[in-house]
Each structure stands twice: as structure tokens, then as C-alpha cells.
Amino acid sequence: MKKSVLLLTLIFACYMSNAQYYYNDIVSLKASNSTYKKYKENNILSVTAKSVENDGSPTTGFDYWKKITDGASMIYTHTELEAAGTSDDIEKYSNDRLVRSQDSSDNVLTVTEYHYDNAGNIALIKTQTEDTAMGTQTTELHQWFYTGNVADSMIRIKNNTDTTFVQFKKGQNNNISEELWVKKDRIIEHYYYYYNDKNQLTDVVRFNLKAQKLLPDFIIDYDDNGTVSQLTQVPQGSSDYVIWKYIYDDRGLKINDVLYDKRQEMLGTITYTYR
């Protein structure tokens, strides 16, 4: 089967939603808030995107746009993917931070609330998901604890009964070096984090089941401005991987996502336009 940029974008997004808590709740949230600030600083009112395959043909079924409204406090995002249907997301920002998101996709509605402490650290994430087709509703809480603005632990509670304790170890320069998921006194997942000499996160590593050794889930490269310029993803249980290269304009706004396979063959490009 042809690996289109559309399909791999979908796989990447689904994989990220189940990835490491430190990466998702803290690293990615900070990056998202930073992108929002760039929209606001540059008075961006809308974003559109086009996706093309490696042969230059448009990606079938792809449609994407953002609208920034209400004094840059609300962002509406519409996404259509042939393999996943339509998704509409509403994000609310306060003090340059995401405080609420609402995502509707087919028959599933997901509402997430973000609460921060006085130092601006994420303190609590509350997510409620309702599937009207299945008649089910789930809740998930992430409660974060810190020492000196560096995460010590997190408690994940699903449906008020299913509890996982997430512990963090710190390494050089007080960076998070390990993430351990503990449930019923047993470690069920273990991640390792590595950094460059600028204290930028470069590798997220865990035990790869297929290779039977420690391998990176993600490898992150940065440009001279400290912005992520490349992200390599290695799916668990697979020897394959993909490479995302990001290109920015002089405002720091991303204008291209370029996707490559492990043979360095380009699979497709997503181009963003701002107004």
C-alpha cells in the first residue's frame, strides 16, 4: 500500500496521543502555547494548508484551516482526512496559555481543561470524552507535582477508579531523565530522555519490542534559533521510521512540513499559508 503523507500524518497524530506524559503534557503543551504567541504577535487571523504527495498530486480528501478570533483568544481548526473523517477543534486561550479545547470528530466529543499553577506550570489536565454512537463517557485526570518548577510526579486517574502513578527522575542540569509508569506496585512503562549541551530535549527512548533493545521513539533536531527543525519517529514494534522536516519563515511561523521515509525519499509536503 502506498504510504501517503495523509496516512502517515494520521498515524503520527494517533501515536502522539498515546505517547509519554512528560512529552505530551509539558513539552508539547509549551510548544503549542509558543506557536499561539507567534500567531498573536504577528496578528495572524487565519491559516490554511495544502498537502501534496511525492509526485506533486494533491493528497486526496485533505482539507485544513484555522481561524483566530475574539482578540486572539479563540482558535477554530477544521481538519478533514480521508482515512479519519472530519474533526473540528475549538481552543480557548487566556494569558497566552491554552485553557480549554473542544474536539468533535464523527460521534466523539472530547473536552479538555488545562489548569496552571502560579508559576505557569501545568497543574491539572482534565479530559472528558463522550462517544454518542457507543453510548459511553470517560474521564481522565492528570495531576502534576513539582519541585522548583521541575516535575517530580504525576497521577493519572481514569474514570475515577483506574490510577497510574508516573514518577520522574532527574539528571544533569535538573533535566527530566526518566519517566516510569507504576500501577499496582509494578512498572508498566519506562522512558528515557536525553538532551544536548543546550539542555534541549533530543531523544525519547524506550525498550523496542521488535528489536529487543532500547531504541528512540523520537529524535529531535533544532535550528540556530532553538526551534524544532526535524523530528524522527520510530513506531513501537517496528523497524521502520519517518522523518519530518520543518521549514519556517522569518517570523518563526512554520510554512512547510516535509515528510521522508527512512531511505530519505520524500513522501509529501504540507504547505501553510497565513493571513
C-alpha positions as semicolon CSV with decimal commas, in nm:
position;residue;x (nm);y (nm);z (nm)
1;M;0,000;0,000;0,000
2;K;0,122;0,349;-0,083
3;K;0,238;0,541;0,222
4;S;0,090;0,884;0,157
5;V;0,165;1,196;0,357
6;L;-0,202;1,190;0,465
7;L;-0,185;0,836;0,604
8;L;0,141;0,894;0,790
9;T;0,016;1,223;0,930
10;L;-0,278;1,031;1,077
11;I;-0,055;0,755;1,218
12;F;0,177;1,014;1,370
13;A;-0,111;1,204;1,535
14;C;-0,261;0,886;1,682
15;Y;0,078;0,772;1,809
16;M;0,145;1,107;1,975
17;S;-0,187;1,092;2,161
18;N;-0,068;0,779;2,343
19;A;0,293;0,881;2,397
20;Q;0,490;0,991;2,701
21;Y;0,314;1,206;2,956
22;Y;0,607;1,443;3,009
23;Y;0,642;1,494;2,635
24;N;0,269;1,538;2,573
25;D;0,157;1,731;2,881
26;I;0,458;1,958;2,928
27;V;0,692;1,969;2,627
28;S;0,422;1,967;2,357
29;L;0,191;2,199;2,552
30;K;0,471;2,456;2,589
31;A;0,541;2,430;2,216
32;S;0,171;2,475;2,137
33;N;0,149;2,783;2,361
34;S;0,462;2,922;2,192
35;T;0,302;2,878;1,847
36;Y;-0,010;3,055;1,969
37;K;0,202;3,352;2,087
38;K;0,357;3,375;1,739
39;Y;0,008;3,391;1,586
40;K;-0,086;3,667;1,828
41;E;0,238;3,867;1,789
42;N;0,205;3,859;1,408
43;N;-0,167;3,938;1,406
44;I;-0,250;3,614;1,224
45;L;-0,623;3,576;1,160
46;S;-0,629;3,256;0,955
47;V;-0,414;2,960;0,850
48;T;-0,478;2,728;0,557
49;A;-0,283;2,424;0,441
50;K;-0,241;2,216;0,128
51;S;-0,095;1,867;0,113
52;V;0,073;1,709;-0,191
53;E;0,220;1,364;-0,246
54;N;0,574;1,292;-0,368
55;D;0,456;1,309;-0,730
56;G;0,312;1,656;-0,679
57;S;-0,051;1,544;-0,683
58;P;-0,288;1,680;-0,414
59;T;-0,348;1,450;-0,119
60;T;-0,696;1,308;-0,166
61;G;-0,951;1,418;0,091
62;F;-0,728;1,666;0,274
63;D;-0,872;1,997;0,398
64;Y;-0,733;2,213;0,678
65;W;-0,791;2,566;0,807
66;K;-0,766;2,772;1,125
67;K;-0,943;3,091;1,225
68;I;-0,818;3,309;1,511
69;T;-1,094;3,527;1,661
70;D;-1,210;3,719;1,969
71;G;-0,892;3,921;2,013
72;A;-0,679;3,610;1,951
73;S;-0,835;3,428;2,246
74;M;-1,012;3,161;2,036
75;I;-0,880;2,936;1,761
76;Y;-1,110;2,725;1,543
77;T;-0,945;2,441;1,349
78;H;-1,111;2,228;1,081
79;T;-0,938;1,912;0,954
80;E;-1,054;1,658;0,700
81;L;-0,860;1,335;0,643
82;E;-0,986;1,070;0,404
83;A;-0,878;0,793;0,641
84;A;-1,025;0,953;0,954
85;G;-1,314;1,178;0,858
86;T;-1,371;1,533;0,979
87;S;-1,252;1,694;1,300
88;D;-1,341;2,038;1,439
89;D;-1,147;2,182;1,729
90;I;-1,211;2,494;1,938
91;E;-0,929;2,622;2,160
92;K;-0,959;2,895;2,422
93;Y;-0,654;3,087;2,545
94;S;-0,601;3,311;2,848
95;N;-0,275;3,484;2,947
96;D;-0,112;3,328;2,639
97;R;-0,190;2,976;2,759
98;L;-0,432;2,711;2,637
99;V;-0,706;2,671;2,898
100;R;-0,971;2,469;2,714
101;S;-1,005;2,264;2,398
102;Q;-1,309;2,100;2,247
103;D;-1,268;1,848;1,967
104;S;-1,556;1,689;1,779
105;S;-1,489;1,404;1,539
106;D;-1,770;1,193;1,394
107;N;-1,969;1,086;1,702
108;V;-1,694;1,159;1,957
109;L;-1,670;1,481;2,158
110;T;-1,357;1,542;2,367
111;V;-1,332;1,838;2,605
112;T;-1,004;1,913;2,783
113;E;-0,943;2,175;3,052
114;Y;-0,595;2,298;3,144
115;H;-0,513;2,449;3,483
116;Y;-0,179;2,613;3,570
117;D;-0,008;2,699;3,898
118;N;0,114;3,048;3,992
119;A;0,449;2,982;3,822
120;G;0,281;2,894;3,492
121;N;0,340;2,518;3,519
122;I;0,063;2,284;3,412
123;A;-0,100;2,163;3,733
124;L;-0,411;1,974;3,621
125;I;-0,543;1,844;3,290
126;K;-0,900;1,717;3,288
127;T;-1,032;1,537;2,980
128;Q;-1,385;1,414;2,921
129;T;-1,470;1,206;2,614
130;E;-1,823;1,122;2,504
131;D;-1,897;0,870;2,230
132;T;-2,262;0,910;2,135
133;A;-2,254;0,616;1,893
134;M;-2,131;0,378;2,163
135;G;-2,317;0,550;2,445
136;T;-2,003;0,576;2,656
137;Q;-1,833;0,852;2,853
138;T;-1,483;0,853;3,001
139;T;-1,289;1,098;3,215
140;E;-0,915;1,129;3,270
141;L;-0,728;1,349;3,517
142;H;-0,356;1,432;3,511
143;Q;-0,244;1,599;3,834
144;W;0,115;1,729;3,826
145;F;0,355;1,790;4,116
146;Y;0,675;1,997;4,106
147;T;0,986;2,095;4,297
148;G;1,150;2,415;4,179
149;N;0,936;2,419;3,859
150;V;1,064;2,074;3,758
151;A;0,813;1,787;3,754
152;D;0,850;1,527;4,029
153;S;0,545;1,312;3,961
154;M;0,203;1,291;3,806
155;I;-0,110;1,099;3,899
156;R;-0,331;0,976;3,615
157;I;-0,684;0,880;3,716
158;K;-0,920;0,731;3,459
159;N;-1,293;0,711;3,531
160;N;-1,227;0,795;3,898
161;T;-1,101;0,441;3,969
162;D;-0,811;0,343;3,741
163;T;-0,496;0,507;3,882
164;T;-0,144;0,515;3,741
165;F;0,145;0,686;3,923
166;V;0,402;0,847;3,696
167;Q;0,742;0,913;3,853
168;F;1,026;1,123;3,712
169;K;1,400;1,100;3,769
170;K;1,625;1,400;3,712
171;G;1,970;1,401;3,559
172;Q;2,228;1,660;3,466
173;N;2,116;2,024;3,497
174;N;1,797;1,902;3,667
175;N;1,653;1,782;3,337
176;I;1,392;1,504;3,338
177;S;1,591;1,189;3,253
178;E;1,344;0,906;3,314
179;E;0,967;0,857;3,322
180;L;0,824;0,550;3,495
181;W;0,461;0,442;3,494
182;V;0,371;0,249;3,810
183;K;0,047;0,060;3,857
184;K;-0,026;-0,175;4,147
185;D;0,341;-0,153;4,253
186;R;0,461;-0,267;3,911
187;I;0,644;-0,064;3,646
188;I;0,437;-0,091;3,328
189;E;0,630;0,158;3,111
190;H;0,974;0,321;3,126
191;Y;1,100;0,610;2,909
192;Y;1,442;0,776;2,895
193;Y;1,505;1,140;2,794
194;Y;1,833;1,274;2,654
195;Y;1,948;1,633;2,594
196;N;2,213;1,828;2,404
197;D;2,461;2,074;2,555
198;K;2,195;2,348;2,528
199;N;1,958;2,147;2,752
200;Q;1,727;2,085;2,456
201;L;1,544;1,751;2,451
202;T;1,691;1,540;2,168
203;D;1,588;1,176;2,226
204;V;1,293;0,995;2,382
205;V;1,386;0,630;2,426
206;R;1,224;0,308;2,545
207;F;1,256;-0,069;2,501
208;N;1,163;-0,164;2,144
209;L;0,978;-0,496;2,143
210;K;1,074;-0,597;1,788
211;A;1,441;-0,506;1,819
212;Q;1,461;-0,628;2,181
213;K;1,673;-0,330;2,286
214;L;1,647;0,035;2,380
215;L;1,566;0,249;2,075
216;P;1,439;0,605;2,033
217;D;1,070;0,676;1,986
218;F;1,164;1,029;1,882
219;I;1,482;1,210;1,776
220;I;1,458;1,589;1,775
221;D;1,685;1,837;1,597
222;Y;1,688;2,216;1,634
223;D;1,785;2,516;1,424
224;D;2,006;2,805;1,543
225;N;1,700;2,976;1,692
226;G;1,624;2,678;1,915
227;T;1,318;2,582;1,710
228;V;1,250;2,217;1,623
229;S;1,371;2,168;1,266
230;Q;1,340;1,789;1,235
231;L;1,157;1,512;1,416
232;T;1,225;1,142;1,356
233;Q;0,955;0,898;1,470
234;V;1,014;0,526;1,528
235;P;0,684;0,344;1,598
236;Q;0,697;0,084;1,874
237;G;0,724;-0,270;1,739
238;S;0,853;-0,152;1,401
239;S;1,192;-0,122;1,233
240;D;1,055;0,149;1,005
241;Y;1,062;0,521;1,077
242;V;0,968;0,853;0,923
243;I;1,135;1,195;0,930
244;W;0,951;1,526;0,949
245;K;1,147;1,834;0,840
246;Y;1,005;2,172;0,930
247;I;1,068;2,498;0,745
248;Y;0,988;2,841;0,895
249;D;0,963;3,195;0,764
250;D;1,143;3,494;0,917
251;R;0,857;3,542;1,165
252;G;0,911;3,196;1,308
253;L;0,589;3,063;1,154
254;K;0,603;2,715;1,002
255;I;0,547;2,718;0,627
256;N;0,627;2,354;0,538
257;D;0,610;2,005;0,685
258;V;0,816;1,777;0,458
259;L;0,789;1,403;0,519
260;Y;1,061;1,147;0,436
261;D;1,091;0,773;0,487
262;K;1,397;0,603;0,632
263;R;1,554;0,583;0,286
264;Q;1,542;0,966;0,273
265;E;1,280;0,951;-0,003
266;M;1,029;1,236;0,017
267;L;0,673;1,117;0,071
268;G;0,494;1,451;0,061
269;T;0,470;1,810;0,174
270;I;0,220;2,017;0,370
271;T;0,233;2,392;0,296
272;Y;0,084;2,654;0,530
273;T;-0,041;3,000;0,432
274;Y;-0,106;3,279;0,683
275;R;-0,329;3,585;0,666
